[in-house]
Every structure is written in structure tokens, then in C-alpha cells.
């Protein structure tokens, strides 16, 4: 990889701030929600899981439309619309006094589906050879946002409860909106006839390379959301670790994960190398989930499993969008990243539902056992697709053409 230019560096750092601020608001809820949601009058295990993952439903429906809209009207206007809707959803959740009302607010937050357009904007502002590095910077910022949310969520909840946390998500979305327009560069618009054809979009989405990558991010966020249905309860009920001290586990774990990702970024230069990293991360995540399920009453084993899980998660958060941005045509990049993000948040929604059902029937350890079993479906998907993707990339080192045609066919 070549060194980042000043424009690429500025784009990467400021977009990392925009994306991580919004995600910090979402992450702020995760370490405390399942513990405190069960005190609400209409709480059930399924409804707790649904409230945690329902934002993925709106994301599923609107990522591709907003990605296409960003291809037509520009990235910044489309992202601005999404951030505004997200802020309104935070207000609705903050004003709700029941879990049902929180589900409605979280669903509205999910309709602020800007992840695809935001990642496409990052790709627009960087050269292809530096895209993995930029995605890695964004991934590190997301990891830091996640770490800060895990540390700050419990004390902030103690100060102003869940309504205060939801209000904070709206404030952070507005701050991200200000940064977007004041600091993030505006790229040149990419126009092509195929950007306006529905058939071209469908052909691009049916390409098996996109299917493998979109399926991978679906499984990744399914497992993450399901894990956070069970993990806070495991720490509180099994290890008797109060919520205010959960940061003592998360801080060293996320530091290790950030170090692992930083040490691995230079291996993501080639598509074949990135695919091997993806397969290795799936195995590591599966082993980590088994560690959660079988060793949840031992803090040391839990810490090792958590370090493995979040190391694999952070690496995949950098590798997968980079692969999508390199394989998708420039004129349909917003739509491609929108489809990727749709799959991501579909996984979050399904993960919340699966985690809630497993929690009600099997307890926290059962949540992790079910999640570990799902990696047995995920790994074959990537193994079967990786060899063909790598061979096609070697045969034709070019993205799909603007009509969605496969250059290797």
C-alpha cells in the first residue's frame, strides 16, 4: 500500500469521526440494555432481544434505497437525511416509558440507514490501493467508539437512566451531521448510465462475490447482537460483576483487539490475502463463542474468549467493506455498499431475535452455544466462494462493469 495523501488522511480521519459518533450512540446502549430493560413493565426475553436488534429492520429496508439515492444526489445529502431520522428516533426512545415504545424508537433509528452511503463516501475519497488502510482506520475508530461506549455506558445510565442514553444518541447524530458538512471533503460525482438502471443494480447484487461478502457481514452482526443479549447478563448473574465494573474486562480486551487489527492491516493488500483473513477470523470467532458458552463462570477464560471474539470482529469490519468497495463498480458503489449494510443490519435484527429466544429457553450460555453453531453455516459459505473469487480476480483484475456483468465470464 502507498502512503495516504493529505486528502485521503483528512477524509479517513474525519469520516471515521462521523461514522464512529453515530455508532457510539448505538453502542452506548448495548452493555447495559439487557440488564436494565428487564425492569420495564412489559419486559420479556423476546422483547428485550427485539429492542436490541430491531434497528436492523429499518436498516434492511432502506440501505439500498439510500445508497442508490447517494449515487444520484450525492453522498452528503443522503447521509444528512439518514442522520436526521436517526436523531428523531433517539428522541422517541428517550420519551418512552415501556419497552414497546423503545422498540418503536429503535426501529425509527434504524431508518437512518447511512452506513452504506458513508462507506461509499470513504471509498470515493481514496485510491483503491489505500482503501483497506482507510477502512482499517474507520474500523479502529469504530473499535474505539465501542470501547468508550462499554466504559461510559454504565456510569451514564446510572446518572440519567436509559432515556438519557437515548437522548445522547440524538445529540451525537447531530454532531456527526455538523462534522460531515464542515470538515469531510466533497468528492466528485460519479455519473454513469448504469447508475440509474434497476437491472444493473440487480445484476450486481446477484454476483456471487457480492453474495459471499453480504452473507458474511450478515453472520458477523447476527453473532455480535446475539452475544450482547447474553454477555451483560452472564457478567452480572454468573460472575457477579456489577455493570459499573464491566469496563475492567472490556478495556484490555479491546486494546488487544486494536493491536491485532493494526498488526494485520498490511496483509489485506491483495484480495486473496483478505479472503484468507476472513476465513481465519470466522474460525477464531466460533472458538471464542464456544469459550463464552463453556467457560462463562471463569473470568480468565471469558477474557481470552472476548479478546479472540473482538479481534476477529474488528478485522472483519475492516476487510469485508474493503472487498466490497474494490469489487463493485464505481457508478454503483453506493448501491453496493447499501446492500452490504442491508445484510449487516439484517443480521443485527435476526441476531437480536435469535438471542432473545435462546435467552428465554436456554439462558445466557445457550445464547453463545447457538451463536457458535451458526459459524458452521458461515464458514462453508466463505470457503466455497473464496477460491472462485480469488481466481476470478487473478484472471481479470477489474471490478464488475457498470451493467453488472462479470468480467471473468
Phi, psi and omega in degrees: 000139176279168179290148177292136173286165177304320179294317179295320179296314178298317180297315182296313185291317182287321176293326175300320178295315181299310183292318184288330177297315179295316181290329175302319177299320177290316181295331183303331182280326194299317185288348183238347193296310185294333179287313186271337180295331182290351176273351180285153190298328184253024186288135168222158179304318180295318182291327176297313178297321179295317180297325180288326186251356188292337178301335178294337180293313177295322178298319180302317187283332193244354181297312180294313177303317179289327174297316176297320178298322179292330174293331185269311188256354182109153184293313187297314178300319180295317178296321180298317178300315181296318179295324177296316178295319178301317180297320178297318178299322177298322178294317178300314180295321181295328183272358183272145180246006178229161179293327177299317178295322178294321176302318180296317179294319179294323177296320178293321174303320180296337179287348173278067192273082186251001186297316181296313179295323179294317179291324176297323177298318177298319179293323179299328188266004184228154174285154184301320183292343180253006187293322178296322179295317179294317177297326177294318176300315178296320178297320177297319179296323177294319176298319177294319177298319179297315179298312180297323178295320179296325181281317187271337182304308181300311179293326178292323177295323179295331181282313188227012176069184179300322177303322178295322178294318179293322176297323179297325178298323179291318179297318181294324177296320178292323176295319177298322178297318178296317179297322181304315185273333184272331190237318186293129178297155176258119182282164171292141180288135175261117181243138175204150180303324183294338182296341183255004183258127180294324179297321178297321178296314181297319179297319179296318183289334179280346179303132188297335178295317177294322181297319179296315182290319178293322175296325180294316180289332174300309180295321183301313183277339169299312182292323179296311183293317177300321181297323181276358164286321185264329189297311179301322179291325177297316180294320184281309190277326183266313181267354179055039177261114183298153183304324182296346181249006181298334180299336180296332174275314188291325185299305179293327180298313182288330175296317177297316181298319179295321178296317180298317181293317179300323180285343186257349187300324184290348177275357185261017183293318182260150180298318180298319178296317179299320180294323176295322177296320178301313181295319178297320181295324179298316178298315180299317180295319178298316178296320179297318179295323174296322176299319176299317185289321187262338185236031184294344180264008177240114187296324180294314178297321178297320178296318178297315180298320180294319178297319177295315182299310185283336172295312177297319180298311182297320178297318179291327178296334176271319188286317188293309179296329176297318178296317179298314183295331180279330184268341181274148176292146184301321184290342179242020184297321179298317178295320180296315179291330175295317177296320176301313181291328174301314178296321179301312185277338169298320176298320178297318179295311180296322179297320177297317180293314179297317179298319179295317179295314180295323179298316181294328185261328188238350183083177183303318180297325178294329176301313182289325178296317177296318180297318179298322180297328182291337176295338177289341172272325184289314186300314178299325178303314182285320181298319181289327183273332189295317183296319181290321178299313182296319181292322178293323179294323179291324181285327181215095185279063179212153178289175173302146176284171190292348175264010178080009183287149179271116185295340182272356181269000000 
